[in-house]
Amino acid sequence: MLAKKTSKNQLTLPKEIVKEFPNVDYFDAKVKGRAIVLTPVKITPLDTSIEMIREKMARLGIAEPDVRDAVKWARKRKR
């Protein structure tokens, strides 16, 4: 499928592609080699509270020890 760049450097995605990503309004754009890669992104409101984050963690089955272990792993120094 072709997408044409406008004079304002904008691209319009073909309907066939857009219908594969319902309810997605934003995409992260990166260059990989000679290709443009678009990744769907969900924008989180700035007013997201810590309580909302904790509720989501509970729904996903993530407990505080899991977070502690993940932070410890991420902070390990690479030698």
N, C-alpha and C positions, 0 to 999 in steps of 0.2 A: 504494500500500500504506500502511496505517496503522500507526503505532507509538504506543503509549500511554505517557505519562509516569506513573510510579508515585508513591506518596506520599513516597518517598525520592529523588525527582528522577532516577530511572533510566529508560532506554529499553531495550526489548528489540527487537532487529532481527528483521524477518521472515525466515523460513527461506530464502525465494527470494533475498533480498539476501545473506545470510550465505554461501550456497553459491557465490556469485560470488567469494568471497575465502577460498579454502581456506588453512589454516595461518596465518591472520591473527588475532591475539588483541587487538591494540591499534589504535586509530584516533585520529588527531589531530582534534580538533573545533574548528571556527572558525565564526564568524557572518559571513555575507556578505549584506549587505542584510537581508532578512527570512528568509533561509534558513540552516539549519545544514548545514555541509559537513563530511563525515567523510572523512579520507584515511588509507588503511592505512599503518601504521608498523611497521618491523621494529626491535626493540630489540636493540642490540649489547651483549654482556656487558662489564662493566667490566674483566675480565681479558684483553681483546683485546690482544695484543702487537703491537709495531711490526713484528715479523717477519710476523705474519698479515696486517697491512695491506699490507706490501710484496709478499707473495704474491698478494694480491687485485689490487693494481695491475698486477703482471706479467700476470696472467690477462686483465685488461682492456686490456693494451697501453699502459699509462700509464708513461712514463719520467720520471726526475727532471727533465729539462729542461721537460717538460710542466707539472710541479708548480711549478717555479720561475717559468715564464711565467704560470701562473694566479695565483700569489701576487702577482707584479709587477702584473698587470692589476687584481687586486682592490684593491691598495693605491694605485692611481692616485688622485690628488686630483681631485675634480670641481670645475670652476670655473664 
